[in-house]
Amino acid sequence: MTVSNVSPASPVSPSTSAAAVAVSEPVSLVERLPVVPAERMVAEMVPPPRFDGVRFGTYIPDPTQPSQAAAVTRLEAFGVALNAANGSGEPARKRWFRRGPQTPAAPAYSGVYLDGGYGVGKTHLLASLWHAAPAPKSLCTFVELTNLVGALGFQETVRALSGHRLLCIDEFELDDPGDTVLVSTLLGKLVDAGVKLAATSNTLPDKLGEGRFAAVDFMREIQGLSAHFESLRIDGDDYRHRGLPQAPAPVADDDAVTAAAHGSAIGGAALDDFPALLGHLARVHPSRYGTLLEGVHAVFWRGVTPVTDQSTALRLVVLADRMYDREIPIVASGVPFDALFSEEMLHGGYKKKYLRAISRLVAMARDGAERVPAAG
């Protein structure tokens, strides 16, 4: 990894410990121009830090939502079957014609699809399946998978992933026909190679009462692959907001944000003017937003304003996802995050993305209010 224009006082090497990145002065994300070699992209397709320690046993089903416990049981069985079918270290399909004792059968389906709304724990369960599965395996978001194809090319991506036991895809996007066809074609090649799949996407909150809305959309978009997927419905409320207040009030003013950043006990603070950061995101490919955050453990934004441009908003959504993955608290002045996107945008074609971003930004702002005294 190479990161250009980064202050020498803020090293961003992946091997640098959290303690080592603690600095007296905050860095600026706007001054960073990360470069990520394409060959590292597959190796880094693992659960993000937020989900390093999750397992099926750490998922606490809502007792009022029996579909949650049922999904855990089914996914555990899927993981057991993956391990049993690959116990010899070879893909099961290569052993079909071998004489002698037979290993247990592979999972009945080539893939599982977790169908549910925001905050019901789909990513927790997806990461738990990844942890339970045999290597080689990868976990990435839909956007990260399309970025991989863009960096390596289609055929090279097929070669890079065709030896995997499992590929997990979080936040499968159903609103971009071109990318959906691309990924569907890729997944078809991987299924033919014996790779097992797991995927999630989000049901819109106002569609949660309509049964298998997202599952039907997902199966339609992946077309010929639909017969390979078993759909698991996960009902429930967004755990990030169960019994919790709405977005916390922003910090009083920009000076207070600056003071909080300089006085923060959290090492690796990043301080930026929100409009300047949005402009900088246009100069950094979204596949590099994770690297942009290397060594950063808290962000401080001055002057958050509503985002009205669609392209800018979508880049912010990706940044919010990468920040949430890394459990980075936010301290900000300006408008609260539940007022970030206009009503028109929240009812448009990218509604799912914006609602997810608001949910995650609000959660990180709450974390900031709790962990940074000056933000309370």
C-alpha positions, 0 to 999 in steps of 0.5 A: 500500500502507498499513501501519498501526501500523508503527514509523517506524524501519522503512519498508515502501515497496516502493521502499525499498532493502534498505540503507535498511531496515537498522535498529538495532532489530528491528520486530514483525510483531504491530504491523503491520496491512497494507492492500493495494488490490485494484487492485494485486493483479494487478500484483503477480502475478509470480514471488516474489524467490526466483525472480526470476533463475531460467531454464530454463538455471539448472535443474540436472536430476538425472541419475538422474531423466530426467523432469526434463530431459524436462520442461525440454525440453517447457516450453521448447518451450511457451514458444517456441510462446507467443512464436511464436503471439503474435509480432504482439502479438495473441492467435493466435485473433484471427488465424485468419481473417486472410488472408496469411502464417500465424504458427506454431501456438499450443501444442497444449494450452491448459495444462501441469500439472507433476506431482511431489513436494516440492522437485523444482523445479516452481516453478523451472520454472513461473517459468522458463516465466513469464520466457520467455513474452510479456506480459501474464502473471501468476504466483500461487499458488492461494490468491492467485488465490482471494484475487483473486476475493474482492477483485475479484469473479468477473467483474472477475477474468475481465476482468482476466486474459482479455487475458493470454498466460499464467497460471501457478498454483503449488500448486494446491489439491486439498483444498477442493472449493469453491475448486477449483470456483471456480478451475476455472470461472474457468480455463474462462472464461480458456481460452475467451478464449485464455489459456494456463495452467500449474499445479503441485500436490504429490504426497504423499511416500507416493504418489510410487511410484504413478505419476500420482497427483496428475495424476489428482486434478488432472484430475478436480478441474478436470473439463471443463478436463482435456482442455486440459492436458498433464501433465508428470511430474517425479520426484526427491527434495526438493532441500532435503533431499538429503544434508542434516541434519534441522531444526537445533536451536533457539536455546537460549532466548528471551533468545538469540533477542532478543540475536540479533535486536538484534545481527543484521547483516541489516537489517530484522529482525523479532522476535516471540513465536511465540504472539502472532504466531499470534494476530495472523495471525488478524487479517490476511487471508492475502492480505496476509501478503506485505505484512506482510513488506515490508522484513523480511529476517530473522525471530526467533521466541521460544518456538515451540510445537506448533500444534494448531489447524487454522485457526491451522496453515493460516494459518502455512502461508501465512505460511511460503510467503510467507517462503520466497518472499522467502528470509527466514531464521528464528532461533527458540527452542522446538521444532524445526520438524519437530515443529511439527505433530502426527502426527494433523495430518500424516496428515489432510486437509491433510497436503500443506500441512503437509509443504510448510510443514515442508520450507520452515521447516526450509530457512529455519531452516538459512539462519538458522543459517548467516547469523546467528552467534548462531543457530549 
